Amino acid sequence: MPARKPRPTDSKPQSERFIETARALGCDEDEAKFKAKLAVIARHKPKDSPTKPDK
């Protein structure tokens, strides 16, 4: 089993740390940009699902 990461000694709540990390990674809170990215993802057609073999 992998070793656990040490808990941050920071007194900030997890939600604040999450927001800071998301911003550092370049995530954006702009709703228009989100919808544009979602449209790209939603356009992608999934592969055909595998069929079950006949018994």
mmCIF entry with sequence, helices, sheets and N, C-alpha, C, O atoms, coordinates in Angstrom:
data_MODEL
# 
_entry.id   MODEL 
# 
_entity.id                         1 
_entity.type                       polymer 
_entity.pdbx_number_of_molecules   1 
# 
_entity_poly.entity_id                      1 
_entity_poly.type                           'polypeptide(L)' 
_entity_poly.nstd_linkage                   no 
_entity_poly.nstd_monomer                   no 
_entity_poly.pdbx_seq_one_letter_code       MPARKPRPTDSKPQSERFIETARALGCDEDEAKFKAKLAVIARHKPKDSPTKPDK 
_entity_poly.pdbx_seq_one_letter_code_can   MPARKPRPTDSKPQSERFIETARALGCDEDEAKFKAKLAVIARHKPKDSPTKPDK 
_entity_poly.pdbx_strand_id                 A 
# 
loop_
_entity_poly_seq.entity_id 
_entity_poly_seq.num 
_entity_poly_seq.mon_id 
_entity_poly_seq.hetero 
1 1  MET n 
1 2  PRO n 
1 3  ALA n 
1 4  ARG n 
1 5  LYS n 
1 6  PRO n 
1 7  ARG n 
1 8  PRO n 
1 9  THR n 
1 10 ASP n 
1 11 SER n 
1 12 LYS n 
1 13 PRO n 
1 14 GLN n 
1 15 SER n 
1 16 GLU n 
1 17 ARG n 
1 18 PHE n 
1 19 ILE n 
1 20 GLU n 
1 21 THR n 
1 22 ALA n 
1 23 ARG n 
1 24 ALA n 
1 25 LEU n 
1 26 GLY n 
1 27 CYS n 
1 28 ASP n 
1 29 GLU n 
1 30 ASP n 
1 31 GLU n 
1 32 ALA n 
1 33 LYS n 
1 34 PHE n 
1 35 LYS n 
1 36 ALA n 
1 37 LYS n 
1 38 LEU n 
1 39 ALA n 
1 40 VAL n 
1 41 ILE n 
1 42 ALA n 
1 43 ARG n 
1 44 HIS n 
1 45 LYS n 
1 46 PRO n 
1 47 LYS n 
1 48 ASP n 
1 49 SER n 
1 50 PRO n 
1 51 THR n 
1 52 LYS n 
1 53 PRO n 
1 54 ASP n 
1 55 LYS n 
# 
_struct_asym.id          A 
_struct_asym.entity_id   1 
# 
loop_
_struct_conf.conf_type_id 
_struct_conf.id 
_struct_conf.pdbx_PDB_helix_id 
_struct_conf.beg_label_comp_id 
_struct_conf.beg_label_asym_id 
_struct_conf.beg_label_seq_id 
_struct_conf.pdbx_beg_PDB_ins_code 
_struct_conf.end_label_comp_id 
_struct_conf.end_label_asym_id 
_struct_conf.end_label_seq_id 
_struct_conf.pdbx_end_PDB_ins_code 
_struct_conf.beg_auth_comp_id 
_struct_conf.beg_auth_asym_id 
_struct_conf.beg_auth_seq_id 
_struct_conf.end_auth_comp_id 
_struct_conf.end_auth_asym_id 
_struct_conf.end_auth_seq_id 
_struct_conf.pdbx_PDB_helix_class 
_struct_conf.details 
_struct_conf.pdbx_PDB_helix_length 
HELX_P HELX_P1 AA1 GLN A 14 ? ALA A 24 ? GLN A 14 ALA A 24 1 ? 11 
HELX_P HELX_P2 AA2 GLU A 31 ? ARG A 43 ? GLU A 31 ARG A 43 1 ? 13 
# 
_struct_conf_type.id          HELX_P 
_struct_conf_type.criteria    ? 
_struct_conf_type.reference   ? 
# 
loop_
_atom_site.group_PDB 
_atom_site.id 
_atom_site.type_symbol 
_atom_site.label_atom_id 
_atom_site.label_alt_id 
_atom_site.label_comp_id 
_atom_site.label_asym_id 
_atom_site.label_entity_id 
_atom_site.label_seq_id 
_atom_site.pdbx_PDB_ins_code 
_atom_site.Cartn_x 
_atom_site.Cartn_y 
_atom_site.Cartn_z 
_atom_site.occupancy 
_atom_site.B_iso_or_equiv 
_atom_site.pdbx_formal_charge 
_atom_site.auth_seq_id 
_atom_site.auth_comp_id 
_atom_site.auth_asym_id 
_atom_site.auth_atom_id 
_atom_site.pdbx_PDB_model_num 
ATOM 1   N N  . MET A 1 1  ? 0.845   -1.166  0.000   1.00 0.00 ? 1  MET A N  1 
ATOM 2   C CA . MET A 1 1  ? 0.000   0.000   0.000   1.00 0.00 ? 1  MET A CA 1 
ATOM 3   C C  . MET A 1 1  ? 0.900   1.243   0.000   1.00 0.00 ? 1  MET A C  1 
ATOM 4   O O  . MET A 1 1  ? 1.856   1.306   0.773   1.00 0.00 ? 1  MET A O  1 
ATOM 5   N N  . PRO A 1 2  ? 0.608   2.233   -0.858  1.00 0.00 ? 2  PRO A N  1 
ATOM 6   C CA . PRO A 1 2  ? 1.456   3.422   -0.903  1.00 0.00 ? 2  PRO A CA 1 
ATOM 7   C C  . PRO A 1 2  ? 1.317   4.243   0.378   1.00 0.00 ? 2  PRO A C  1 
ATOM 8   O O  . PRO A 1 2  ? 0.276   4.245   1.035   1.00 0.00 ? 2  PRO A O  1 
ATOM 9   N N  . ALA A 1 3  ? 2.388   4.930   0.701   1.00 0.00 ? 3  ALA A N  1 
ATOM 10  C CA . ALA A 1 3  ? 2.366   5.770   1.898   1.00 0.00 ? 3  ALA A CA 1 
ATOM 11  C C  . ALA A 1 3  ? 1.420   6.943   1.679   1.00 0.00 ? 3  ALA A C  1 
ATOM 12  O O  . ALA A 1 3  ? 1.311   7.470   0.572   1.00 0.00 ? 3  ALA A O  1 
ATOM 13  N N  . ARG A 1 4  ? 0.754   7.335   2.722   1.00 0.00 ? 4  ARG A N  1 
ATOM 14  C CA . ARG A 1 4  ? -0.165  8.469   2.625   1.00 0.00 ? 4  ARG A CA 1 
ATOM 15  C C  . ARG A 1 4  ? 0.610   9.776   2.602   1.00 0.00 ? 4  ARG A C  1 
ATOM 16  O O  . ARG A 1 4  ? 1.687   9.897   3.186   1.00 0.00 ? 4  ARG A O  1 
ATOM 17  N N  . LYS A 1 5  ? 0.035   10.744  1.914   1.00 0.00 ? 5  LYS A N  1 
ATOM 18  C CA . LYS A 1 5  ? 0.645   12.066  1.899   1.00 0.00 ? 5  LYS A CA 1 
ATOM 19  C C  . LYS A 1 5  ? 0.427   12.709  3.259   1.00 0.00 ? 5  LYS A C  1 
ATOM 20  O O  . LYS A 1 5  ? -0.622  12.525  3.875   1.00 0.00 ? 5  LYS A O  1 
ATOM 21  N N  . PRO A 1 6  ? 1.407   13.457  3.723   1.00 0.00 ? 6  PRO A N  1 
ATOM 22  C CA . PRO A 1 6  ? 1.213   14.114  5.016   1.00 0.00 ? 6  PRO A CA 1 
ATOM 23  C C  . PRO A 1 6  ? 0.127   15.174  4.908   1.00 0.00 ? 6  PRO A C  1 
ATOM 24  O O  . PRO A 1 6  ? -0.013  15.835  3.879   1.00 0.00 ? 6  PRO A O  1 
ATOM 25  N N  . ARG A 1 7  ? -0.631  15.325  5.970   1.00 0.00 ? 7  ARG A N  1 
ATOM 26  C CA . ARG A 1 7  ? -1.672  16.342  5.991   1.00 0.00 ? 7  ARG A CA 1 
ATOM 27  C C  . ARG A 1 7  ? -1.024  17.719  6.008   1.00 0.00 ? 7  ARG A C  1 
ATOM 28  O O  . ARG A 1 7  ? 0.003   17.925  6.656   1.00 0.00 ? 7  ARG A O  1 
ATOM 29  N N  . PRO A 1 8  ? -1.619  18.644  5.303   1.00 0.00 ? 8  PRO A N  1 
ATOM 30  C CA . PRO A 1 8  ? -1.040  19.986  5.299   1.00 0.00 ? 8  PRO A CA 1 
ATOM 31  C C  . PRO A 1 8  ? -1.152  20.622  6.681   1.00 0.00 ? 8  PRO A C  1 
ATOM 32  O O  . PRO A 1 8  ? -2.157  20.458  7.373   1.00 0.00 ? 8  PRO A O  1 
ATOM 33  N N  . THR A 1 9  ? -0.131  21.332  7.062   1.00 0.00 ? 9  THR A N  1 
ATOM 34  C CA . THR A 1 9  ? -0.161  22.001  8.359   1.00 0.00 ? 9  THR A CA 1 
ATOM 35  C C  . THR A 1 9  ? -0.829  23.355  8.233   1.00 0.00 ? 9  THR A C  1 
ATOM 36  O O  . THR A 1 9  ? -0.951  24.099  9.206   1.00 0.00 ? 9  THR A O  1 
ATOM 37  N N  . ASP A 1 10 ? -1.257  23.663  7.023   1.00 0.00 ? 10 ASP A N  1 
ATOM 38  C CA . ASP A 1 10 ? -1.925  24.920  6.737   1.00 0.00 ? 10 ASP A CA 1 
ATOM 39  C C  . ASP A 1 10 ? -3.274  24.947  7.462   1.00 0.00 ? 10 ASP A C  1 
ATOM 40  O O  . ASP A 1 10 ? -3.947  23.920  7.551   1.00 0.00 ? 10 ASP A O  1 
ATOM 41  N N  . SER A 1 11 ? -3.667  26.099  7.974   1.00 0.00 ? 11 SER A N  1 
ATOM 42  C CA . SER A 1 11 ? -4.921  26.203  8.697   1.00 0.00 ? 11 SER A CA 1 
ATOM 43  C C  . SER A 1 11 ? -6.094  26.505  7.770   1.00 0.00 ? 11 SER A C  1 
ATOM 44  O O  . SER A 1 11 ? -7.221  26.668  8.236   1.00 0.00 ? 11 SER A O  1 
ATOM 45  N N  . LYS A 1 12 ? -5.843  26.582  6.458   1.00 0.00 ? 12 LYS A N  1 
ATOM 46  C CA . LYS A 1 12 ? -6.920  26.868  5.518   1.00 0.00 ? 12 LYS A CA 1 
ATOM 47  C C  . LYS A 1 12 ? -7.813  25.641  5.358   1.00 0.00 ? 12 LYS A C  1 
ATOM 48  O O  . LYS A 1 12 ? -7.335  24.509  5.420   1.00 0.00 ? 12 LYS A O  1 
ATOM 49  N N  . PRO A 1 13 ? -9.106  25.866  5.154   1.00 0.00 ? 13 PRO A N  1 
ATOM 50  C CA . PRO A 1 13 ? -9.990  24.727  4.903   1.00 0.00 ? 13 PRO A CA 1 
ATOM 51  C C  . PRO A 1 13 ? -9.685  24.078  3.549   1.00 0.00 ? 13 PRO A C  1 
ATOM 52  O O  . PRO A 1 13 ? -9.087  24.701  2.672   1.00 0.00 ? 13 PRO A O  1 
ATOM 53  N N  . GLN A 1 14 ? -10.096 22.844  3.397   1.00 0.00 ? 14 GLN A N  1 
ATOM 54  C CA . GLN A 1 14 ? -9.810  22.093  2.183   1.00 0.00 ? 14 GLN A CA 1 
ATOM 55  C C  . GLN A 1 14 ? -10.370 22.800  0.958   1.00 0.00 ? 14 GLN A C  1 
ATOM 56  O O  . GLN A 1 14 ? -9.733  22.801  -0.095  1.00 0.00 ? 14 GLN A O  1 
ATOM 57  N N  . SER A 1 15 ? -11.547 23.400  1.075   1.00 0.00 ? 15 SER A N  1 
ATOM 58  C CA . SER A 1 15 ? -12.153 24.061  -0.086  1.00 0.00 ? 15 SER A CA 1 
ATOM 59  C C  . SER A 1 15 ? -11.279 25.201  -0.592  1.00 0.00 ? 15 SER A C  1 
ATOM 60  O O  . SER A 1 15 ? -11.156 25.394  -1.802  1.00 0.00 ? 15 SER A O  1 
ATOM 61  N N  . GLU A 1 16 ? -10.674 25.955  0.312   1.00 0.00 ? 16 GLU A N  1 
ATOM 62  C CA . GLU A 1 16 ? -9.793  27.051  -0.098  1.00 0.00 ? 16 GLU A CA 1 
ATOM 63  C C  . GLU A 1 16 ? -8.535  26.517  -0.772  1.00 0.00 ? 16 GLU A C  1 
ATOM 64  O O  . GLU A 1 16 ? -8.076  27.082  -1.765  1.00 0.00 ? 16 GLU A O  1 
ATOM 65  N N  . ARG A 1 17 ? -7.976  25.439  -0.243  1.00 0.00 ? 17 ARG A N  1 
ATOM 66  C CA . ARG A 1 17 ? -6.790  24.835  -0.849  1.00 0.00 ? 17 ARG A CA 1 
ATOM 67  C C  . ARG A 1 17 ? -7.126  24.305  -2.242  1.00 0.00 ? 17 ARG A C  1 
ATOM 68  O O  . ARG A 1 17 ? -6.314  24.418  -3.160  1.00 0.00 ? 17 ARG A O  1 
ATOM 69  N N  . PHE A 1 18 ? -8.318  23.727  -2.403  1.00 0.00 ? 18 PHE A N  1 
ATOM 70  C CA . PHE A 1 18 ? -8.751  23.224  -3.695  1.00 0.00 ? 18 PHE A CA 1 
ATOM 71  C C  . PHE A 1 18 ? -8.842  24.361  -4.710  1.00 0.00 ? 18 PHE A C  1 
ATOM 72  O O  . PHE A 1 18 ? -8.356  24.234  -5.834  1.00 0.00 ? 18 PHE A O  1 
ATOM 73  N N  . ILE A 1 19 ? -9.459  25.461  -4.320  1.00 0.00 ? 19 ILE A N  1 
ATOM 74  C CA . ILE A 1 19 ? -9.616  26.613  -5.210  1.00 0.00 ? 19 ILE A CA 1 
ATOM 75  C C  . ILE A 1 19 ? -8.256  27.166  -5.611  1.00 0.00 ? 19 ILE A C  1 
ATOM 76  O O  . ILE A 1 19 ? -8.037  27.479  -6.781  1.00 0.00 ? 19 ILE A O  1 
ATOM 77  N N  . GLU A 1 20 ? -7.352  27.288  -4.668  1.00 0.00 ? 20 GLU A N  1 
ATOM 78  C CA . GLU A 1 20 ? -6.014  27.792  -4.970  1.00 0.00 ? 20 GLU A CA 1 
ATOM 79  C C  . GLU A 1 20 ? -5.276  26.872  -5.941  1.00 0.00 ? 20 GLU A C  1 
ATOM 80  O O  . GLU A 1 20 ? -4.618  27.337  -6.871  1.00 0.00 ? 20 GLU A O  1 
ATOM 81  N N  . THR A 1 21 ? -5.392  25.571  -5.717  1.00 0.00 ? 21 THR A N  1 
ATOM 82  C CA . THR A 1 21 ? -4.728  24.613  -6.595  1.00 0.00 ? 21 THR A CA 1 
ATOM 83  C C  . THR A 1 21 ? -5.327  24.666  -7.999  1.00 0.00 ? 21 THR A C  1 
ATOM 84  O O  . THR A 1 21 ? -4.593  24.625  -8.986  1.00 0.00 ? 21 THR A O  1 
ATOM 85  N N  . ALA A 1 22 ? -6.648  24.756  -8.094  1.00 0.00 ? 22 ALA A N  1 
ATOM 86  C CA . ALA A 1 22 ? -7.308  24.832  -9.397  1.00 0.00 ? 22 ALA A CA 1 
ATOM 87  C C  . ALA A 1 22 ? -6.861  26.073  -10.156 1.00 0.00 ? 22 ALA A C  1 
ATOM 88  O O  . ALA A 1 22 ? -6.609  26.011  -11.359 1.00 0.00 ? 22 ALA A O  1 
ATOM 89  N N  . ARG A 1 23 ? -6.764  27.178  -9.468  1.00 0.00 ? 23 ARG A N  1 
ATOM 90  C CA . ARG A 1 23 ? -6.310  28.411  -10.115 1.00 0.00 ? 23 ARG A CA 1 
ATOM 91  C C  . ARG A 1 23 ? -4.854  28.297  -10.555 1.00 0.00 ? 23 ARG A C  1 
ATOM 92  O O  . ARG A 1 23 ? -4.486  28.776  -11.628 1.00 0.00 ? 23 ARG A O  1 
ATOM 93  N N  . ALA A 1 24 ? -4.031  27.664  -9.728  1.00 0.00 ? 24 ALA A N  1 
ATOM 94  C CA . ALA A 1 24 ? -2.622  27.497  -10.079 1.00 0.00 ? 24 ALA A CA 1 
ATOM 95  C C  . ALA A 1 24 ? -2.465  26.614  -11.316 1.00 0.00 ? 24 ALA A C  1 
ATOM 96  O O  . ALA A 1 24 ? -1.514  26.777  -12.082 1.00 0.00 ? 24 ALA A O  1 
ATOM 97  N N  . LEU A 1 25 ? -3.392  25.685  -11.511 1.00 0.00 ? 25 LEU A N  1 
ATOM 98  C CA . LEU A 1 25 ? -3.337  24.794  -12.666 1.00 0.00 ? 25 LEU A CA 1 
ATOM 99  C C  . LEU A 1 25 ? -3.972  25.419  -13.909 1.00 0.00 ? 25 LEU A C  1 
ATOM 100 O O  . LEU A 1 25 ? -3.980  24.812  -14.980 1.00 0.00 ? 25 LEU A O  1 
ATOM 101 N N  . GLY A 1 26 ? -4.499  26.622  -13.762 1.00 0.00 ? 26 GLY A N  1 
ATOM 102 C CA . GLY A 1 26 ? -5.055  27.327  -14.922 1.00 0.00 ? 26 GLY A CA 1 
ATOM 103 C C  . GLY A 1 26 ? -6.528  27.095  -15.144 1.00 0.00 ? 26 GLY A C  1 
ATOM 104 O O  . GLY A 1 26 ? -7.038  27.400  -16.221 1.00 0.00 ? 26 GLY A O  1 
ATOM 105 N N  . CYS A 1 27 ? -7.225  26.569  -14.166 1.00 0.00 ? 27 CYS A N  1 
ATOM 106 C CA . CYS A 1 27 ? -8.670  26.397  -14.297 1.00 0.00 ? 27 CYS A CA 1 
ATOM 107 C C  . CYS A 1 27 ? -9.331  27.763  -14.246 1.00 0.00 ? 27 CYS A C  1 
ATOM 108 O O  . CYS A 1 27 ? -8.824  28.686  -13.610 1.00 0.00 ? 27 CYS A O  1 
ATOM 109 N N  . ASP A 1 28 ? -10.451 27.882  -14.912 1.00 0.00 ? 28 ASP A N  1 
ATOM 110 C CA . ASP A 1 28 ? -11.111 29.167  -15.031 1.00 0.00 ? 28 ASP A CA 1 
ATOM 111 C C  . ASP A 1 28 ? -12.536 29.064  -14.495 1.00 0.00 ? 28 ASP A C  1 
ATOM 112 O O  . ASP A 1 28 ? -13.167 28.014  -14.616 1.00 0.00 ? 28 ASP A O  1 
ATOM 113 N N  . GLU A 1 29 ? -13.039 30.125  -13.913 1.00 0.00 ? 29 GLU A N  1 
ATOM 114 C CA . GLU A 1 29 ? -14.392 30.145  -13.383 1.00 0.00 ? 29 GLU A CA 1 
ATOM 115 C C  . GLU A 1 29 ? -15.381 30.779  -14.357 1.00 0.00 ? 29 GLU A C  1 
ATOM 116 O O  . GLU A 1 29 ? -16.541 30.987  -14.003 1.00 0.00 ? 29 GLU A O  1 
ATOM 117 N N  . ASP A 1 30 ? -14.950 31.085  -15.561 1.00 0.00 ? 30 ASP A N  1 
ATOM 118 C CA . ASP A 1 30 ? -15.797 31.733  -16.548 1.00 0.00 ? 30 ASP A CA 1 
ATOM 119 C C  . ASP A 1 30 ? -16.801 30.723  -17.098 1.00 0.00 ? 30 ASP A C  1 
ATOM 120 O O  . ASP A 1 30 ? -16.410 29.691  -17.645 1.00 0.00 ? 30 ASP A O  1 
ATOM 121 N N  . GLU A 1 31 ? -18.100 31.020  -16.953 1.00 0.00 ? 31 GLU A N  1 
ATOM 122 C CA . GLU A 1 31 ? -19.138 30.095  -17.380 1.00 0.00 ? 31 GLU A CA 1 
ATOM 123 C C  . GLU A 1 31 ? -19.139 29.891  -18.898 1.00 0.00 ? 31 GLU A C  1 
ATOM 124 O O  . GLU A 1 31 ? -19.406 28.784  -19.365 1.00 0.00 ? 31 GLU A O  1 
ATOM 125 N N  . ALA A 1 32 ? -18.853 30.919  -19.657 1.00 0.00 ? 32 ALA A N  1 
ATOM 126 C CA . ALA A 1 32 ? -18.835 30.806  -21.111 1.00 0.00 ? 32 ALA A CA 1 
ATOM 127 C C  . ALA A 1 32 ? -17.727 29.857  -21.564 1.00 0.00 ? 32 ALA A C  1 
ATOM 128 O O  . ALA A 1 32 ? -17.933 29.042  -22.464 1.00 0.00 ? 32 ALA A O  1 
ATOM 129 N N  . LYS A 1 33 ? -16.554 29.962  -20.942 1.00 0.00 ? 33 LYS A N  1 
ATOM 130 C CA . LYS A 1 33 ? -15.456 29.058  -21.290 1.00 0.00 ? 33 LYS A CA 1 
ATOM 131 C C  . LYS A 1 33 ? -15.798 27.614  -20.914 1.00 0.00 ? 33 LYS A C  1 
ATOM 132 O O  . LYS A 1 33 ? -15.466 26.674  -21.636 1.00 0.00 ? 33 LYS A O  1 
ATOM 133 N N  . PHE A 1 34 ? -16.470 27.459  -19.767 1.00 0.00 ? 34 PHE A N  1 
ATOM 134 C CA . PHE A 1 34 ? -16.876 26.123  -19.338 1.00 0.00 ? 34 PHE A CA 1 
ATOM 135 C C  . PHE A 1 34 ? -17.827 25.506  -20.361 1.00 0.00 ? 34 PHE A C  1 
ATOM 136 O O  . PHE A 1 34 ? -17.661 24.349  -20.746 1.00 0.00 ? 34 PHE A O  1 
ATOM 137 N N  . LYS A 1 35 ? -18.822 26.275  -20.801 1.00 0.00 ? 35 LYS A N  1 
ATOM 138 C CA . LYS A 1 35 ? -19.790 25.758  -21.769 1.00 0.00 ? 35 LYS A CA 1 
ATOM 139 C C  . LYS A 1 35 ? -19.119 25.429  -23.099 1.00 0.00 ? 35 LYS A C  1 
ATOM 140 O O  . LYS A 1 35 ? -19.495 24.461  -23.759 1.00 0.00 ? 35 LYS A O  1 
ATOM 141 N N  . ALA A 1 36 ? -18.130 26.227  -23.498 1.00 0.00 ? 36 ALA A N  1 
ATOM 142 C CA . ALA A 1 36 ? -17.412 25.954  -24.739 1.00 0.00 ? 36 ALA A CA 1 
ATOM 143 C C  . ALA A 1 36 ? -16.641 24.635  -24.622 1.00 0.00 ? 36 ALA A C  1 
ATOM 144 O O  . ALA A 1 36 ? -16.659 23.825  -25.549 1.00 0.00 ? 36 ALA A O  1 
ATOM 145 N N  . LYS A 1 37 ? -15.968 24.416  -23.495 1.00 0.00 ? 37 LYS A N  1 
ATOM 146 C CA . LYS A 1 37 ? -15.223 23.163  -23.294 1.00 0.00 ? 37 LYS A CA 1 
ATOM 147 C C  . LYS A 1 37 ? -16.191 21.974  -23.230 1.00 0.00 ? 37 LYS A C  1 
ATOM 148 O O  . LYS A 1 37 ? -15.915 20.904  -23.774 1.00 0.00 ? 37 LYS A O  1 
ATOM 149 N N  . LEU A 1 38 ? -17.319 22.179  -22.561 1.00 0.00 ? 38 LEU A N  1 
ATOM 150 C CA . LEU A 1 38 ? -18.314 21.116  -22.442 1.00 0.00 ? 38 LEU A CA 1 
ATOM 151 C C  . LEU A 1 38 ? -18.865 20.746  -23.816 1.00 0.00 ? 38 LEU A C  1 
ATOM 152 O O  . LEU A 1 38 ? -19.106 19.570  -24.088 1.00 0.00 ? 38 LEU A O  1 
ATOM 153 N N  . ALA A 1 39 ? -19.063 21.728  -24.676 1.00 0.00 ? 39 ALA A N  1 
ATOM 154 C CA . ALA A 1 39 ? -19.565 21.460  -26.026 1.00 0.00 ? 39 ALA A CA 1 
ATOM 155 C C  . ALA A 1 39 ? -18.577 20.605  -26.807 1.00 0.00 ? 39 ALA A C  1 
ATOM 156 O O  . ALA A 1 39 ? -18.988 19.742  -27.584 1.00 0.00 ? 39 ALA A O  1 
ATOM 157 N N  . VAL A 1 40 ? -17.291 20.829  -26.614 1.00 0.00 ? 40 VAL A N  1 
ATOM 158 C CA . VAL A 1 40 ? -16.278 20.024  -27.291 1.00 0.00 ? 40 VAL A CA 1 
ATOM 159 C C  . VAL A 1 40 ? -16.339 18.584  -26.786 1.00 0.00 ? 40 VAL A C  1 
ATOM 160 O O  . VAL A 1 40 ? -16.270 17.640  -27.573 1.00 0.00 ? 40 VAL A O  1 
ATOM 161 N N  . ILE A 1 41 ? -16.466 18.427  -25.501 1.00 0.00 ? 41 ILE A N  1 
ATOM 162 C CA . ILE A 1 41 ? -16.514 17.091  -24.913 1.00 0.00 ? 41 ILE A CA 1 
ATOM 163 C C  . ILE A 1 41 ? -17.806 16.387  -25.320 1.00 0.00 ? 41 ILE A C  1 
ATOM 164 O O  . ILE A 1 41 ? -17.785 15.202  -25.653 1.00 0.00 ? 41 ILE A O  1 
ATOM 165 N N  . ALA A 1 42 ? -18.918 17.098  -25.297 1.00 0.00 ? 42 ALA A N  1 
ATOM 166 C CA . ALA A 1 42 ? -20.218 16.499  -25.593 1.00 0.00 ? 42 ALA A CA 1 
ATOM 167 C C  . ALA A 1 42 ? -20.327 16.091  -27.057 1.00 0.00 ? 42 ALA A C  1 
ATOM 168 O O  . ALA A 1 42 ? -21.097 15.188  -27.386 1.00 0.00 ? 42 ALA A O  1 
ATOM 169 N N  . ARG A 1 43 ? -19.581 16.730  -27.933 1.00 0.00 ? 43 ARG A N  1 
ATOM 170 C CA . ARG A 1 43 ? -19.627 16.387  -29.351 1.00 0.00 ? 43 ARG A CA 1 
ATOM 171 C C  . ARG A 1 43 ? -18.971 15.048  -29.632 1.00 0.00 ? 43 ARG A C  1 
ATOM 172 O O  . ARG A 1 43 ? -19.294 14.384  -30.618 1.00 0.00 ? 43 ARG A O  1 
ATOM 173 N N  . HIS A 1 44 ? -18.075 14.664  -28.789 1.00 0.00 ? 44 HIS A N  1 
ATOM 174 C CA . HIS A 1 44 ? -17.341 13.413  -28.995 1.00 0.00 ? 44 HIS A CA 1 
ATOM 175 C C  . HIS A 1 44 ? -18.311 12.239  -28.922 1.00 0.00 ? 44 HIS A C  1 
ATOM 176 O O  . HIS A 1 44 ? -19.026 12.077  -27.933 1.00 0.00 ? 44 HIS A O  1 
ATOM 177 N N  . LYS A 1 45 ? -18.334 11.427  -29.967 1.00 0.00 ? 45 LYS A N  1 
ATOM 178 C CA . LYS A 1 45 ? -19.207 10.262  -29.970 1.00 0.00 ? 45 LYS A CA 1 
ATOM 179 C C  . LYS A 1 45 ? -18.467 9.099   -29.320 1.00 0.00 ? 45 LYS A C  1 
ATOM 180 O O  . LYS A 1 45 ? -17.339 8.789   -29.704 1.00 0.00 ? 45 LYS A O  1 
ATOM 181 N N  . PRO A 1 46 ? -19.089 8.460   -28.347 1.00 0.00 ? 46 PRO A N  1 
ATOM 182 C CA . PRO A 1 46 ? -18.432 7.321   -27.710 1.00 0.00 ? 46 PRO A CA 1 
ATOM 183 C C  . PRO A 1 46 ? -18.331 6.150   -28.674 1.00 0.00 ? 46 PRO A C  1 
ATOM 184 O O  . PRO A 1 46 ? -19.112 6.030   -29.618 1.00 0.00 ? 46 PRO A O  1 
ATOM 185 N N  . LYS A 1 47 ? -17.364 5.299   -28.421 1.00 0.00 ? 47 LYS A N  1 
ATOM 186 C CA . LYS A 1 47 ? -17.203 4.102   -29.233 1.00 0.00 ? 47 LYS A CA 1 
ATOM 187 C C  . LYS A 1 47 ? -18.408 3.199   -29.007 1.00 0.00 ? 47 LYS A C  1 
ATOM 188 O O  . LYS A 1 47 ? -19.061 3.257   -27.964 1.00 0.00 ? 47 LYS A O  1 
ATOM 189 N N  . ASP A 1 48 ? -18.689 2.369   -29.998 1.00 0.00 ? 48 ASP A N  1 
ATOM 190 C CA . ASP A 1 48 ? -19.787 1.418   -29.832 1.00 0.00 ? 48 ASP A CA 1 
ATOM 191 C C  . ASP A 1 48 ? -19.490 0.528   -28.643 1.00 0.00 ? 48 ASP A C  1 
ATOM 192 O O  . ASP A 1 48 ? -18.358 0.094   -28.432 1.00 0.00 ? 48 ASP A O  1 
ATOM 193 N N  . SER A 1 49 ? -20.529 0.267   -27.874 1.00 0.00 ? 49 SER A N  1 
ATOM 194 C CA . SER A 1 49 ? -20.317 -0.582  -26.708 1.00 0.00 ? 49 SER A CA 1 
ATOM 195 C C  . SER A 1 49 ? -20.113 -2.020  -27.172 1.00 0.00 ? 49 SER A C  1 
ATOM 196 O O  . SER A 1 49 ? -20.732 -2.453  -28.144 1.00 0.00 ? 49 SER A O  1 
ATOM 197 N N  . PRO A 1 50 ? -19.267 -2.745  -26.498 1.00 0.00 ? 50 PRO A N  1 
ATOM 198 C CA . PRO A 1 50 ? -19.016 -4.132  -26.901 1.00 0.00 ? 50 PRO A CA 1 
ATOM 199 C C  . PRO A 1 50 ? -20.278 -4.970  -26.725 1.00 0.00 ? 50 PRO A C  1 
ATOM 200 O O  . PRO A 1 50 ? -21.010 -4.803  -25.749 1.00 0.00 ? 50 PRO A O  1 
ATOM 201 N N  . THR A 1 51 ? -20.521 -5.843  -27.643 1.00 0.00 ? 51 THR A N  1 
ATOM 202 C CA . THR A 1 51 ? -21.703 -6.716  -27.551 1.00 0.00 ? 51 THR A CA 1 
ATOM 203 C C  . THR A 1 51 ? -21.349 -7.952  -26.773 1.00 0.00 ? 51 THR A C  1 
ATOM 204 O O  . THR A 1 51 ? -20.205 -8.407  -26.761 1.00 0.00 ? 51 THR A O  1 
ATOM 205 N N  . LYS A 1 52 ? -22.357 -8.482  -26.126 1.00 0.00 ? 52 LYS A N  1 
ATOM 206 C CA . LYS A 1 52 ? -22.159 -9.712  -25.356 1.00 0.00 ? 52 LYS A CA 1 
ATOM 207 C C  . LYS A 1 52 ? -22.167 -10.895 -26.318 1.00 0.00 ? 52 LYS A C  1 
ATOM 208 O O  . LYS A 1 52 ? -22.963 -10.922 -27.257 1.00 0.00 ? 52 LYS A O  1 
ATOM 209 N N  . PRO A 1 53 ? -21.311 -11.852 -26.101 1.00 0.00 ? 53 PRO A N  1 
ATOM 210 C CA . PRO A 1 53 ? -21.295 -13.029 -26.983 1.00 0.00 ? 53 PRO A CA 1 
ATOM 211 C C  . PRO A 1 53 ? -22.571 -13.851 -26.793 1.00 0.00 ? 53 PRO A C  1 
ATOM 212 O O  . PRO A 1 53 ? -23.119 -13.924 -25.693 1.00 0.00 ? 53 PRO A O  1 
ATOM 213 N N  . ASP A 1 54 ? -23.028 -14.459 -27.873 1.00 0.00 ? 54 ASP A N  1 
ATOM 214 C CA . ASP A 1 54 ? -24.199 -15.314 -27.800 1.00 0.00 ? 54 ASP A CA 1 
ATOM 215 C C  . ASP A 1 54 ? -23.852 -16.588 -27.047 1.00 0.00 ? 54 ASP A C  1 
ATOM 216 O O  . ASP A 1 54 ? -22.750 -17.123 -27.168 1.00 0.00 ? 54 ASP A O  1 
ATOM 217 N N  . LYS A 1 55 ? -24.803 -17.055 -26.278 1.00 0.00 ? 55 LYS A N  1 
ATOM 218 C CA . LYS A 1 55 ? -24.572 -18.287 -25.517 1.00 0.00 ? 55 LYS A CA 1 
ATOM 219 C C  . LYS A 1 55 ? -25.180 -19.465 -26.228 1.00 0.00 ? 55 LYS A C  1 
ATOM 220 O O  . LYS A 1 55 ? -25.090 -20.593 -25.743 1.00 0.00 ? 55 LYS A O  1 
# 
